[in-house]
Amino acid sequence: GAMTTPAAPYPSAPNEPSFAHGPNVIGATGGSGTRVVARIVRAGGMYIGTNLNKSDDALDFGDFSDRWINAFMARRKWPLLRDAVEQRMVADLDAVLARHCAPLQQSATTRPWGWKEPRSIYLLPFFHRRFPQMKFLHVVRDGRDMAFSENQNQLRKHGDTLLKFRERFMSPALRSIILWNRINLFAAEYGENILHERYLRVRFEDLCNDPVPTVQRILDFFDLSGNAHEIARSEVVPPASLGRWQTEGKKTATRVQRVANTALRKFDYEPLT
């Protein structure tokens, strides 16, 4: 698409902490299993903040997502507002970063750092403009499982912005997988075409089924140390919900599948037989 070149970076703030590199950002659609990834990178020595919820989401970045995702996603429709929105976002982000990074001593700025907030995936171009050196870890989980998940927070918060008018009246499972399809394809295209080697995509299923090499890929990507065997053994526990979509009725599963065929194929999820 139109995403061949990133926009020019935003100017940095005068009082910005001096980070030589980073940040390392972990994003996904909701319920993809990013909590285990946050625990893996922390075990490998990465700073992910101290103000976290039970899923290890960085709460200051979660609040930032609440404030800005809808405005950021809608800004394409209102080009005149674009600069104003983005300037306010940059100022807000500087305050969020100062809070998030306060526990990091200035001497520790060589330590790998970043955050896990799944909805960072929606703001990927914004964060990349702000941090041309950032790395993005994109966690993907089978959208058919996501469609039948209890966790539909992203759909509730951002569905009206991200879904087309006629899509808003579909069943929750269909709305969920339309969102999954759209956002994951967008992130994959941005990552592959613009971030290149600063982009890594990990499937949650691979982490569960083949944990040691997958943990090693994550550690290597963020330049972290740690024993992949030990980290995999202590952190990776496949949830009972893996493959839950297969317990749904065939008719429902087929409709959900059809909507997301493009992304299911791209991310190597077996189509219905």
C-alpha positions in Angstrom: 0.0 0.0 0.0 1.0 3.6 0.7 3.3 2.5 3.5 6.6 2.4 1.7 8.4 5.2 3.6 7.9 6.2 7.2 7.2 9.8 8.0 10.0 12.1 9.3 10.7 11.6 13.0 9.1 13.9 15.5 11.5 16.3 17.2 12.6 15.0 20.6 11.8 16.7 23.8 14.4 18.9 25.5 14.2 17.1 28.8 14.1 13.6 27.2 16.0 10.8 29.0 19.0 9.9 26.9 18.5 6.4 25.6 21.1 5.1 23.3 18.6 2.7 21.7 15.1 1.3 22.0 12.4 1.1 23.0 11.4 -2.5 22.6 7.7 -2.6 22.2 5.4 -5.6 22.4 1.9 -5.4 20.8 -1.0 -7.5 19.6 -4.7 -7.7 19.4 -6.2 -8.4 22.8 -6.0 -11.9 24.3 -3.1 -13.0 22.1 -0.9 -14.2 25.0 1.4 -11.2 25.4 1.6 -11.7 29.1 3.9 -14.7 28.8 6.0 -12.7 26.3 6.4 -9.9 28.9 7.5 -12.4 31.4 10.0 -13.9 29.0 11.7 -10.5 28.2 11.7 -9.6 31.8 13.5 -12.9 32.6 16.0 -12.0 29.9 16.8 -8.7 31.6 14.6 -6.2 29.9 13.0 -3.3 31.8 9.3 -3.2 31.2 8.3 -0.8 33.9 7.0 -1.1 37.4 3.5 0.3 37.2 1.9 -2.9 35.7 -1.4 -4.7 35.9 -1.8 -8.5 36.4 -1.1 -9.1 32.7 2.1 -7.1 32.9 0.7 -4.3 30.7 2.4 -1.0 31.4 -0.5 1.0 32.8 0.8 4.5 31.8 0.9 3.2 28.2 -2.6 1.7 28.6 -3.9 5.1 29.6 -2.2 6.6 26.6 -3.9 4.1 24.4 -7.3 5.0 25.9 -6.7 8.7 25.3 -5.3 8.5 21.8 -6.1 5.4 19.7 -9.5 6.5 18.4 -8.3 10.0 17.6 -5.1 8.6 15.9 -7.0 6.1 13.8 -9.6 8.7 12.8 -7.1 11.4 11.9 -6.9 10.2 8.3 -10.4 11.4 7.8 -9.6 14.9 9.2 -6.2 15.9 7.6 -6.5 19.4 9.0 -6.5 18.0 12.6 -3.7 15.6 12.0 -0.8 17.8 13.1 -2.7 19.1 16.1 -3.5 15.6 17.3 0.0 14.3 16.7 1.6 17.3 18.5 -0.5 16.7 21.5 0.2 13.0 21.4 4.0 13.7 21.4 3.7 16.0 24.4 1.6 13.4 26.2 4.0 10.6 25.3 6.9 12.5 26.8 5.1 12.7 30.1 4.2 9.0 29.9 7.8 8.1 29.1 9.1 10.1 32.0 6.8 8.2 34.4 7.5 4.8 32.9 11.2 5.3 32.9 11.6 7.1 36.2 12.7 3.9 38.1 15.4 3.3 35.5 18.5 5.1 36.8 20.3 7.3 34.2 23.3 5.0 34.6 21.1 2.2 33.4 20.2 3.7 30.0 22.2 1.0 28.3 19.8 -1.6 29.7 17.3 -2.9 27.1 14.0 -1.2 27.9 10.5 -0.9 26.6 7.0 -1.8 27.4 4.2 -4.3 26.8 0.8 -2.8 26.0 -1.0 -4.9 23.4 -2.7 -1.9 21.9 0.6 -0.3 21.0 0.0 -2.2 17.7 -2.6 0.5 16.7 -0.1 3.3 17.3 2.9 1.6 15.6 3.5 4.3 13.0 3.3 7.0 15.7 5.8 5.2 18.0 8.1 4.6 15.1 8.1 8.2 14.1 8.9 9.1 17.6 11.6 6.4 18.0 13.2 5.6 14.6 15.3 3.0 16.4 12.4 1.1 18.0 11.9 -2.6 17.7 8.5 -4.1 17.5 7.5 -7.6 18.6 4.2 -8.5 17.0 2.4 -11.4 18.8 -0.2 -13.2 16.7 -2.7 -15.8 17.9 -5.3 -17.6 15.8 -8.1 -15.2 15.1 -10.7 -17.9 15.3 -9.8 -18.4 18.9 -9.8 -14.7 19.5 -13.3 -14.4 18.0 -14.7 -16.6 20.7 -12.7 -15.1 23.5 -14.2 -13.4 26.6 -11.6 -10.7 26.2 -13.2 -8.2 23.7 -11.9 -5.0 25.3 -10.2 -3.7 22.1 -13.4 -4.3 20.2 -15.4 -2.5 22.8 -13.0 0.5 23.0 -12.1 0.9 19.4 -14.6 -1.1 17.3 -16.6 2.0 16.2 -13.4 3.7 15.0 -11.9 0.6 13.2 -15.0 -1.1 11.8 -16.9 0.1 8.8 -20.5 1.2 9.4 -22.1 -2.0 8.1 -19.7 -4.2 10.1 -20.8 -2.7 13.4 -24.1 -4.6 13.2 -22.5 -8.0 12.8 -22.3 -10.7 15.5 -19.6 -10.1 18.2 -17.5 -13.0 16.8 -17.5 -11.6 13.3 -16.7 -8.1 14.5 -13.9 -9.5 16.6 -12.3 -11.4 13.7 -12.7 -8.5 11.3 -10.7 -6.4 13.7 -8.1 -9.1 14.1 -7.7 -9.5 10.4 -7.4 -5.8 9.7 -5.0 -4.8 12.5 -2.7 -7.8 12.2 -2.4 -7.4 8.4 -1.7 -3.7 8.9 1.1 -4.4 11.5 2.6 -7.1 9.4 2.8 -4.9 6.3 4.2 -2.0 8.3 6.7 -4.3 10.0 7.9 -6.1 6.9 8.0 -3.1 4.6 9.2 -0.4 7.0 10.8 -1.8 10.2 12.5 -4.7 8.4 15.0 -6.3 10.9 13.5 -4.3 13.7 10.3 -6.3 13.4 9.6 -9.8 14.7 6.4 -11.7 14.5 5.8 -14.6 16.9 2.8 -16.8 16.8 1.4 -17.7 20.3 0.8 -21.3 19.1 4.5 -21.7 18.2 5.5 -20.4 21.7 3.2 -23.0 23.2 4.1 -25.9 20.9 7.8 -25.2 20.4 8.8 -23.0 23.3 12.6 -23.2 23.5 13.4 -22.0 20.0 10.6 -19.4 20.1 11.9 -18.0 23.4 15.4 -17.9 22.0 14.1 -15.9 18.9 12.5 -13.4 21.3 15.7 -13.0 23.4 17.9 -12.7 20.3 15.6 -10.1 18.7 15.8 -7.8 21.8 19.5 -8.6 22.5 18.6 -10.1 25.8 20.5 -12.8 27.7 19.0 -15.7 29.6 18.7 -19.4 29.3 15.9 -20.2 26.8 15.3 -23.7 28.3 14.9 -22.4 31.8 12.7 -19.5 30.8 10.5 -21.6 28.6 10.1 -24.2 31.4 9.2 -21.6 34.1 7.0 -19.2 32.0 5.3 -21.0 29.1 2.1 -22.8 30.0 -0.2 -23.5 27.1 -3.8 -22.4 28.1 -6.8 -24.7 27.8 -8.3 -22.2 25.4 -5.9 -23.1 22.5 -8.0 -24.2 19.6 -11.3 -23.4 21.4 -12.9 -22.3 18.1 -13.1 -25.9 17.0 -15.8 -26.5 19.6 -18.0 -23.9 18.0 -20.7 -25.0 15.5 -19.4 -25.6 12.0 -21.6 -22.9 10.5 -20.4 -20.2 12.8 -16.8 -21.3 12.5 -17.1 -21.2 8.7 -18.4 -17.7 8.6 -15.7 -16.5 11.0 -13.1 -18.2 8.9 -14.3 -16.7 5.6 -14.0 -13.1 7.0 -10.3 -13.6 8.0 -9.0 -15.8 5.3 -6.3 -13.4 4.1 -4.7 -13.1 7.5 -5.2 -16.7 8.5 -3.4 -17.8 5.3 -0.6 -15.2 5.8 0.1 -16.3 9.3 0.0 -20.0 8.4 -3.2 -20.9 10.2 -4.6 -24.1 8.7 -7.9 -23.3 6.8 -11.0 -25.3 7.5 -11.1 -28.6 5.7 
